[in-house]
Amino acid sequence: MTEPADNTRAGFVALLGAPNAGKSTLLNALVGGKVSIVSPKAQTTRTRVLGIAMRDLPDGTRAQIAFVDTPGIHGRRQRRLERAMVRAAWQGAADADLVAVLVDAARGFGDEARAVVAGLRDIGKPCVLVFNKIDLIRRDKLLALSAAANAAYAFERTFMVSAKTGNGLDDFADWLATALPAGPLLYPEDQLTDMPLRLLAAEIVREQVFLQLHDELPYEAAVETEAWTERPDGSARVDCAVFVMRESQRPIVLGEGGARIKMIGSRARKQLIDIVDRPVHLFLTVKVKERWAEDRIRYGEWGLDYDV
């Protein structure tokens, strides 16, 4: 605790929504830094990701908002990993002080969004509605979408934002800051996330795998940081393994003459350097592990329930 409780507010806000609603992009924009990976693939976020933002209120109060980015919620439950991710999303909402339900305005208030809203009745937490990507839709359509969503659930407030342009983000964050409970700060003021560096490195590499191979590589790819070694000169050596499920997928990730894996490593390394603010030496290998999605230990590392 760095300030008196009567001068600070702090709490957790869960970002809940269907896959590709823009939760991770919104989280990064609100925090002002890269804490959650983004890609065109649905359900890129596999685990709980915490992003921490500070807000100064007009009355002199300081607020710390701990945003919890959750996996996308959908109705398909065929695989263990998908079931575990959906459970983690609902658990993140149940543990939060407030729940912000994101809806992709461009896609409308369809079946996926309605399914998320239907599940809110079991949460018992204050909920606000956030229409994201408003830069892609006309205002008259936004008002119709808002009316339909608020008819389906009694939201505390409705916000219209664009995580891409920043439109509406200040109003959203300021309202959240006033709605959080009074109390001491939960984290140091300069902390952006509680994610361990080893996991963050793996996520950054996985993002590049998805961005560069989303048309060629199936969803079943994982990345694990096998070693993080601090060097005497202040730099870090990071060794990550990219796991695929079949031998035929290995050359896809490697690329001709290793060109693709080198590009993945180069772009991931640049992001890691920006995040840790010091030199990083990143080494990648590609390994085949047919049943990595059934590895109980990996679920524990991701904070997911294996027994779902």
C-alpha positions as CSV (number, residue, x, y, z in Angstrom):
1,M,0.0,0.0,0.0
2,T,1.5,3.3,-1.1
3,E,-1.3,5.7,-0.3
4,P,-4.1,6.0,2.3
5,A,-7.1,3.9,1.4
6,D,-9.4,7.0,1.5
7,N,-7.4,8.5,-1.4
8,T,-7.4,5.5,-3.7
9,R,-9.7,3.1,-5.4
10,A,-8.7,-0.3,-6.8
11,G,-10.3,-3.4,-8.2
12,F,-10.6,-5.9,-11.0
13,V,-12.6,-5.5,-14.2
14,A,-13.1,-8.6,-16.3
15,L,-13.3,-8.2,-20.1
16,L,-15.8,-10.7,-21.3
17,G,-17.0,-11.5,-24.8
18,A,-17.2,-13.7,-27.9
19,P,-14.0,-14.6,-29.8
20,N,-12.5,-11.7,-31.8
21,A,-14.6,-9.1,-30.0
22,G,-11.3,-7.1,-29.5
23,K,-10.7,-7.7,-25.8
24,S,-6.9,-8.0,-26.1
25,T,-6.6,-5.0,-28.4
26,L,-8.7,-3.0,-25.9
27,L,-6.7,-4.1,-23.0
28,N,-3.4,-3.1,-24.6
29,A,-4.9,0.3,-25.4
30,L,-6.2,0.9,-21.9
31,V,-3.0,-0.1,-20.3
32,G,-0.8,1.8,-22.7
33,G,1.5,-1.2,-23.4
34,K,1.7,-4.7,-24.8
35,V,0.4,-7.2,-22.2
36,S,-1.9,-9.4,-24.3
37,I,-1.3,-10.9,-27.8
38,V,-3.5,-10.2,-30.8
39,S,-4.1,-12.1,-34.0
40,P,-6.8,-12.8,-36.5
41,K,-7.4,-16.2,-35.0
42,A,-10.4,-16.7,-32.7
43,Q,-9.5,-17.5,-29.1
44,T,-5.9,-16.3,-29.4
45,T,-6.0,-15.6,-25.6
46,R,-5.8,-18.9,-23.8
47,T,-5.3,-17.9,-20.2
48,R,-6.1,-15.1,-17.9
49,V,-4.1,-12.0,-18.7
50,L,-3.9,-9.1,-16.3
51,G,-3.3,-5.5,-17.5
52,I,-3.0,-2.7,-14.9
53,A,-3.9,0.9,-15.5
54,M,-3.8,4.0,-13.3
55,R,-6.4,6.8,-13.5
56,D,-6.3,10.2,-11.8
57,L,-9.8,11.5,-10.9
58,P,-10.8,15.2,-10.7
59,D,-11.4,15.0,-7.0
60,G,-7.8,14.0,-6.4
61,T,-8.5,10.3,-6.0
62,R,-6.1,7.8,-7.7
63,A,-7.6,4.7,-9.1
64,Q,-5.9,1.4,-10.2
65,I,-7.9,-0.7,-12.6
66,A,-6.7,-4.3,-13.0
67,F,-8.2,-5.4,-16.3
68,V,-8.6,-9.2,-16.7
69,D,-8.5,-10.3,-20.4
70,T,-10.4,-13.6,-20.7
71,P,-10.6,-16.2,-23.5
72,G,-13.4,-15.8,-25.9
73,I,-16.7,-17.5,-25.0
74,H,-18.5,-19.6,-27.6
75,G,-20.9,-22.5,-27.6
76,R,-18.6,-25.0,-29.2
77,R,-17.2,-27.4,-26.5
78,Q,-15.7,-30.3,-28.5
79,R,-12.1,-30.2,-27.2
80,R,-10.7,-30.1,-23.7
81,L,-8.7,-26.9,-24.4
82,E,-11.8,-25.0,-25.6
83,R,-13.8,-26.2,-22.6
84,A,-11.0,-25.1,-20.2
85,M,-10.8,-21.7,-21.8
86,V,-14.5,-21.0,-21.6
87,R,-14.5,-22.0,-18.0
88,A,-11.6,-19.7,-17.3
89,A,-13.4,-16.8,-18.9
90,W,-16.5,-17.3,-16.7
91,Q,-14.3,-17.8,-13.6
92,G,-12.5,-14.5,-14.4
93,A,-15.8,-12.7,-14.5
94,A,-17.0,-14.3,-11.3
95,D,-13.8,-13.2,-9.5
96,A,-13.9,-9.6,-10.7
97,D,-15.5,-6.5,-9.1
98,L,-17.0,-5.4,-12.4
99,V,-17.6,-7.1,-15.7
100,A,-17.3,-5.3,-19.1
101,V,-19.0,-7.2,-21.9
102,L,-17.5,-6.5,-25.2
103,V,-19.5,-6.7,-28.4
104,D,-18.0,-6.3,-31.9
105,A,-20.2,-3.5,-33.3
106,A,-19.4,-4.4,-36.8
107,R,-20.6,-8.0,-36.3
108,G,-23.7,-6.9,-34.4
109,F,-25.6,-8.3,-31.5
110,G,-25.7,-11.8,-32.9
111,D,-26.0,-15.3,-31.4
112,E,-22.5,-15.4,-29.9
113,A,-23.0,-12.1,-28.1
114,R,-26.4,-13.1,-26.9
115,A,-25.0,-16.3,-25.5
116,V,-22.5,-14.3,-23.5
117,V,-25.2,-12.0,-22.2
118,A,-27.4,-14.9,-21.3
119,G,-24.7,-16.3,-19.0
120,L,-24.4,-13.0,-17.0
121,R,-27.4,-13.9,-14.9
122,D,-25.3,-16.5,-13.1
123,I,-22.4,-14.1,-12.3
124,G,-24.1,-11.8,-9.9
125,K,-21.7,-8.9,-10.6
126,P,-22.3,-5.4,-11.9
127,C,-22.0,-5.4,-15.7
128,V,-21.4,-2.8,-18.3
129,L,-21.8,-3.1,-22.1
130,V,-19.0,-2.0,-24.4
131,F,-19.5,-1.8,-28.2
132,N,-16.1,-2.0,-29.7
133,K,-15.0,-1.2,-33.3
134,I,-17.5,1.7,-33.6
135,D,-15.3,3.2,-36.3
136,L,-16.6,0.5,-38.6
137,I,-20.4,1.1,-38.3
138,R,-22.8,4.0,-38.7
139,R,-24.2,5.8,-35.6
140,D,-27.8,4.9,-36.3
141,K,-27.0,1.2,-36.4
142,L,-25.1,1.6,-33.1
143,L,-28.2,3.0,-31.4
144,A,-30.3,0.0,-32.6
145,L,-27.7,-2.5,-31.4
146,S,-27.5,-0.8,-28.0
147,A,-31.3,-0.9,-27.6
148,A,-31.4,-4.7,-28.5
149,A,-28.6,-5.5,-26.1
150,N,-30.0,-3.5,-23.2
151,A,-33.4,-5.2,-23.8
152,A,-31.6,-8.5,-23.2
153,Y,-29.9,-7.5,-20.0
154,A,-30.0,-4.7,-17.5
155,F,-26.5,-3.2,-17.9
156,E,-25.3,-0.5,-15.6
157,R,-24.0,1.6,-18.5
158,T,-23.3,1.3,-22.2
159,F,-20.1,2.6,-23.8
160,M,-19.2,3.1,-27.5
161,V,-15.4,2.7,-28.1
162,S,-12.8,2.0,-30.7
163,A,-9.7,0.2,-29.3
164,K,-8.0,0.9,-32.7
165,T,-8.6,4.7,-32.7
166,G,-8.9,5.3,-29.0
167,N,-12.3,6.9,-29.4
168,G,-14.3,6.6,-26.1
169,L,-11.6,4.9,-24.1
170,D,-11.1,7.8,-21.6
171,D,-14.8,8.0,-20.7
172,F,-14.9,4.3,-20.3
173,A,-11.8,4.1,-18.1
174,D,-12.9,7.2,-16.0
175,W,-16.3,5.6,-15.2
176,L,-14.7,2.3,-14.2
177,A,-12.3,4.2,-11.9
178,T,-15.2,5.9,-10.1
179,A,-17.1,2.6,-9.8
180,L,-14.3,0.6,-8.2
181,P,-14.3,0.1,-4.4
182,A,-12.3,2.4,-2.2
183,G,-9.1,0.8,-0.9
184,P,-5.3,0.6,-1.3
185,L,-3.5,0.0,-4.6
186,L,-3.1,-3.7,-5.4
187,Y,0.1,-3.4,-7.4
188,P,3.0,-1.0,-7.8
189,E,2.0,2.1,-9.8
190,D,4.5,1.4,-12.6
191,Q,3.5,-2.3,-13.1
192,L,1.6,-3.2,-16.3
193,T,1.0,-6.9,-15.7
194,D,1.6,-9.8,-13.4
195,M,2.5,-12.2,-16.1
196,P,5.9,-13.9,-15.6
197,L,8.5,-13.0,-18.2
198,R,8.9,-16.6,-19.3
199,L,5.1,-16.8,-20.1
200,L,5.1,-13.4,-21.7
201,A,8.0,-14.4,-24.0
202,A,6.1,-17.5,-25.1
203,E,3.0,-15.5,-25.8
204,I,4.8,-13.0,-27.9
205,V,6.4,-15.8,-30.0
206,R,2.9,-17.5,-30.3
207,E,1.5,-14.2,-31.5
208,Q,4.0,-14.0,-34.3
209,V,3.4,-17.7,-35.2
210,F,-0.3,-16.9,-35.6
211,L,0.2,-13.6,-37.4
212,Q,2.6,-15.1,-40.0
213,L,1.0,-18.6,-40.4
214,H,-2.7,-18.1,-39.7
215,D,-3.6,-19.3,-43.2
216,E,-1.2,-22.2,-43.2
217,L,-1.0,-23.6,-39.7
218,P,-4.0,-25.0,-37.8
219,Y,-5.1,-23.6,-34.4
220,E,-3.1,-26.4,-32.6
221,A,0.2,-24.7,-32.0
222,A,1.8,-23.9,-28.7
223,V,4.9,-22.1,-27.5
224,E,6.9,-22.8,-24.3
225,T,9.8,-20.9,-22.9
226,E,12.3,-23.6,-22.0
227,A,14.9,-21.3,-20.5
228,W,15.4,-17.6,-19.5
229,T,19.0,-16.9,-18.7
230,E,20.3,-13.6,-17.3
231,R,23.7,-12.7,-18.8
232,P,26.4,-10.7,-17.0
233,D,26.1,-7.9,-19.5
234,G,22.5,-7.2,-18.5
235,S,21.0,-8.9,-21.5
236,A,18.8,-12.1,-21.5
237,R,19.0,-15.3,-23.5
238,V,15.5,-16.7,-24.1
239,D,15.0,-20.2,-25.5
240,C,11.5,-21.0,-26.8
241,A,10.1,-24.1,-28.4
242,V,7.2,-24.0,-30.9
243,F,5.1,-27.2,-30.6
244,V,3.1,-28.5,-33.6
245,M,1.0,-31.6,-33.7
246,R,2.3,-33.3,-36.8
247,E,5.6,-33.7,-38.5
248,S,4.1,-32.3,-41.7
249,Q,3.6,-29.0,-39.9
250,R,7.2,-28.6,-38.9
251,P,8.5,-27.4,-42.3
252,I,5.6,-24.9,-42.5
253,V,6.9,-23.2,-39.3
254,L,10.5,-23.4,-40.4
255,G,10.0,-22.1,-43.9
256,E,12.4,-22.5,-46.8
257,G,15.9,-22.6,-45.4
258,G,14.6,-21.6,-42.0
259,A,13.4,-18.2,-43.3
260,R,10.0,-18.3,-41.6
261,I,11.2,-19.2,-38.1
262,K,13.9,-16.5,-38.4
263,M,11.3,-13.9,-39.3
264,I,9.1,-15.1,-36.4
265,G,12.1,-14.8,-34.0
266,S,13.2,-11.4,-35.3
267,R,9.8,-9.8,-34.8
268,A,9.2,-11.4,-31.5
269,R,12.6,-10.4,-30.2
270,K,12.0,-6.7,-31.1
271,Q,8.7,-6.7,-29.1
272,L,10.5,-8.4,-26.1
273,I,13.2,-5.8,-26.2
274,D,10.6,-3.0,-26.1
275,I,8.8,-4.7,-23.2
276,V,11.8,-5.5,-21.0
277,D,13.8,-2.5,-22.1
278,R,17.1,-4.3,-22.5
279,P,18.8,-6.6,-25.1
280,V,17.3,-10.0,-25.7
281,H,18.8,-12.9,-27.5
282,L,15.9,-15.1,-28.7
283,F,16.4,-18.7,-29.9
284,L,13.6,-20.7,-31.4
285,T,13.2,-24.5,-32.1
286,V,10.3,-26.3,-33.7
287,K,9.2,-29.6,-32.1
288,V,6.5,-32.1,-32.8
289,K,4.3,-33.2,-29.9
290,E,1.1,-34.8,-31.1
291,R,-0.9,-34.5,-27.9
292,W,0.4,-31.3,-26.4
293,A,-3.2,-30.2,-26.0
294,E,-3.7,-33.0,-23.5
295,D,-0.7,-32.2,-21.3
296,R,-1.9,-31.6,-17.8
297,I,1.2,-29.7,-16.7
298,R,0.8,-27.2,-19.6
299,Y,-2.8,-26.5,-18.4
300,G,-1.5,-25.7,-15.0
301,E,1.1,-23.3,-16.4
302,W,-1.8,-21.5,-18.3
303,G,-4.0,-21.4,-15.2
304,L,-6.6,-23.6,-16.9
305,D,-8.6,-26.4,-15.4
306,Y,-7.6,-29.7,-17.0
307,D,-10.5,-31.7,-15.6
308,V,-13.3,-30.1,-17.6
